[in-house]
Amino acid sequence: MVRIIEFCFLAVKAAMALLLAGMVVLVFGNVVLRYALNTGITYSEELSRIFFVWLTFLGAVVAMREHAHLGVDSLLRRLPPLGAKAAVLAGHALMLWATWLMISGSWAQAVINLHVAAPATGISMGVFYGAGLAFGIPAFLIILWDAFAVATGRIDVKTAELVRDSEDQLALDDHAAAALVQPVVKH
C-alpha cells in the first residue's frame, strides 16, 4: 500500500512539473509571438490559468502530505501532553470540516459548470472547478489519517513536526536531506 501511495505522489509531482512547463511554454511563447510577430496564441492565457489553478491545488496536497505548510506551534509546545493532543485533534476536526466544505463546494461548482465551455478553449469549466476536488479528497484522507495517528498514539504531538516554523527551516531540512544522499568518497 505504501508503494502505491508513493507512486501516486510521484505521479502528482510529475503532473505538477508538466503543468509548470506548460505554463512557461504558453506564456513565454505568447509573449514572444506578441512582440516578434504581432500575433499570439488565443487560448494561452486561459489554458495557463487552468494549469496554474491545478498546479496550486496539487502542490497543496503534496505539501500537506509532507507537513510542509507553515504554522505556529508555540502554544502546542507549552501545553501538557494531553492538552496538546486535544488541541491537535480539535485542529484536525476543524480542518476536516473546512476540507469537507471545499469538497462539497467544488463538487457543486463542477456539476453546475460541467456544460459551460471556457470562452477561448472550449474546455468544460467543470475541469477548472475539479481542481478543488483533486485537492479536497486527498487532503481529507491525509488529515483523517493524521488525526487517527494522533488519536491512537502513533504520532506523539510533543515531538512530531506537524508544521514548519518557517521557510528557512524547510530549506535547512532540504539541505540536510541532500547532504545525506551525497556519496561518501574514500581516499
Wavefront OBJ file of the C-alpha trace (Angstrom):
o trace
v 0.000 0.000 0.000
v 2.865 2.359 0.829
v 4.366 1.781 -2.626
v 1.070 2.660 -4.298
v 0.793 5.880 -2.289
v 4.409 6.779 -3.052
v 3.794 6.145 -6.759
v 0.648 8.294 -6.706
v 2.517 11.210 -5.142
v 5.370 10.744 -7.602
v 2.778 10.949 -10.394
v 1.319 14.108 -8.810
v 4.774 15.692 -8.673
v 5.368 14.753 -12.328
v 1.997 16.272 -13.261
v 2.976 19.440 -11.396
v 6.232 19.630 -13.344
v 4.345 19.185 -16.628
v 1.816 21.853 -15.676
v 4.599 24.280 -14.779
v 6.430 23.539 -18.031
v 3.193 24.018 -19.965
v 2.611 27.375 -18.288
v 6.134 28.539 -19.116
v 5.846 27.482 -22.748
v 2.407 29.034 -23.197
v 3.158 32.348 -21.522
v 6.682 32.776 -22.897
v 5.594 31.667 -26.359
v 2.704 34.093 -26.308
v 4.958 36.987 -25.228
v 7.461 36.229 -27.971
v 4.716 35.944 -30.579
v 3.150 39.231 -29.439
v 6.371 41.206 -29.653
v 8.040 39.489 -32.612
v 5.144 38.702 -34.924
v 2.328 40.900 -33.577
v 0.158 37.816 -33.095
v -0.464 35.411 -30.251
v -1.947 32.155 -29.089
v -5.628 32.776 -28.426
v -6.057 30.187 -25.715
v -2.690 30.759 -23.976
v -3.955 32.892 -21.101
v -6.954 30.711 -20.383
v -5.040 27.443 -20.524
v -2.166 28.773 -18.394
v -4.726 29.967 -15.803
v -6.228 26.470 -15.634
v -2.713 24.994 -15.350
v -1.891 27.439 -12.547
v -5.004 26.551 -10.554
v -4.314 22.827 -10.892
v -0.635 23.330 -10.033
v -1.569 25.242 -6.882
v -4.055 22.678 -5.641
v -1.840 19.682 -6.433
v 1.082 21.426 -4.723
v -1.074 21.951 -1.644
v -1.776 18.205 -1.483
v 1.927 17.373 -1.688
v 2.738 19.991 0.963
v 0.004 18.618 3.207
v 1.390 15.111 2.968
v 4.908 16.325 3.775
v 3.673 18.623 6.581
v 5.375 21.482 4.753
v 2.731 24.131 5.372
v 3.864 26.963 7.583
v 2.349 27.133 11.021
v 2.848 28.275 14.580
v 3.072 25.605 17.238
v 4.403 27.660 20.146
v 1.183 27.208 22.160
v 1.152 23.498 21.388
v 4.684 23.103 22.775
v 3.652 24.770 26.062
v 0.609 22.587 26.676
v 0.804 19.376 28.697
v 0.801 16.201 26.543
v -2.922 15.518 26.952
v -3.819 19.155 26.253
v -1.556 19.188 23.194
v -3.193 16.020 21.896
v -6.671 17.504 22.437
v -5.663 20.737 20.692
v -4.219 18.868 17.704
v -7.335 16.698 17.411
v -9.572 19.780 17.635
v -7.480 21.418 14.915
v -7.762 18.317 12.756
v -11.537 18.257 13.273
v -11.735 21.873 12.082
v -9.511 21.077 9.093
v -11.718 18.103 8.205
v -14.789 20.330 8.332
v -13.154 23.031 6.173
v -11.925 20.417 3.715
v -15.404 18.905 3.524
v -16.762 22.367 2.689
v -14.125 22.606 -0.041
v -15.060 19.202 -1.443
v -18.807 19.837 -1.417
v -18.428 23.339 -2.882
v -16.062 22.162 -5.602
v -18.372 19.285 -6.450
v -21.361 21.615 -6.699
v -19.453 24.083 -8.908
v -18.059 21.305 -11.106
v -21.534 19.877 -11.677
v -23.082 23.306 -12.309
v -20.337 24.257 -14.776
v -19.890 20.877 -16.436
v -21.684 22.013 -19.593
v -20.246 25.538 -19.576
v -17.427 25.937 -22.082
v -14.467 28.225 -21.465
v -14.543 31.096 -23.973
v -11.210 30.584 -25.736
v -10.508 26.859 -25.432
v -13.972 25.384 -25.174
v -12.817 23.209 -22.265
v -15.543 22.435 -19.751
v -15.368 24.753 -16.755
v -16.025 21.632 -14.687
v -12.323 20.861 -15.258
v -11.424 24.213 -13.683
v -13.533 23.570 -10.583
v -12.435 19.940 -10.456
v -9.087 21.126 -9.087
v -10.839 21.673 -5.769
v -11.816 18.015 -5.740
v -8.275 16.979 -6.690
v -7.133 18.832 -3.573
v -10.039 18.142 -1.234
v -10.339 14.371 -1.431
v -6.650 13.516 -0.839
v -6.347 16.300 1.753
v -9.360 14.925 3.632
v -7.807 11.458 3.671
v -4.406 12.802 4.779
v -5.957 14.812 7.620
v -8.124 11.860 8.641
v -5.073 9.572 8.710
v -3.055 12.094 10.731
v -5.933 12.522 13.197
v -6.177 8.736 13.551
v -2.415 8.519 14.122
v -2.537 11.246 16.780
v -5.586 9.698 18.493
v -4.018 6.229 18.628
v -0.622 7.494 19.769
v 1.243 6.651 16.562
v 2.209 10.329 16.346
v 3.466 11.973 19.535
v 2.310 15.590 19.240
v 5.050 16.836 21.571
v 7.887 15.561 19.362
v 6.329 15.412 15.886
v 6.838 18.104 13.262
v 3.221 18.763 12.295
v 4.009 22.136 10.667
v 7.073 24.106 9.607
v 8.086 27.097 11.718
v 9.491 28.980 8.739
v 10.563 28.617 5.152
v 14.148 28.795 6.404
v 13.593 25.591 8.359
v 12.200 23.932 5.232
v 15.304 24.953 3.284
v 17.560 23.642 6.066
v 15.683 20.338 6.112
v 16.040 20.023 2.325
v 19.750 20.845 2.560
v 20.247 18.269 5.324
v 18.384 15.620 3.305
v 20.527 16.374 0.260
v 23.682 16.047 2.379
v 22.570 12.577 3.477
v 22.220 11.482 -0.145
v 25.706 12.704 -1.111
v 28.057 9.798 -1.851
v 30.921 9.264 0.551
v 34.314 9.448 -1.145
v 37.026 7.307 0.447
v 40.628 8.289 -0.034
l 1 2 3 4 5 6 7 8 9 10 11 12 13 14 15 16 17 18 19 20 21 22 23 24 25 26 27 28 29 30 31 32 33 34 35 36 37 38 39 40 41 42 43 44 45 46 47 48 49 50 51 52 53 54 55 56 57 58 59 60 61 62 63 64 65 66 67 68 69 70 71 72 73 74 75 76 77 78 79 80 81 82 83 84 85 86 87 88 89 90 91 92 93 94 95 96 97 98 99 100 101 102 103 104 105 106 107 108 109 110 111 112 113 114 115 116 117 118 119 120 121 122 123 124 125 126 127 128 129 130 131 132 133 134 135 136 137 138 139 140 141 142 143 144 145 146 147 148 149 150 151 152 153 154 155 156 157 158 159 160 161 162 163 164 165 166 167 168 169 170 171 172 173 174 175 176 177 178 179 180 181 182 183 184 185 186 187
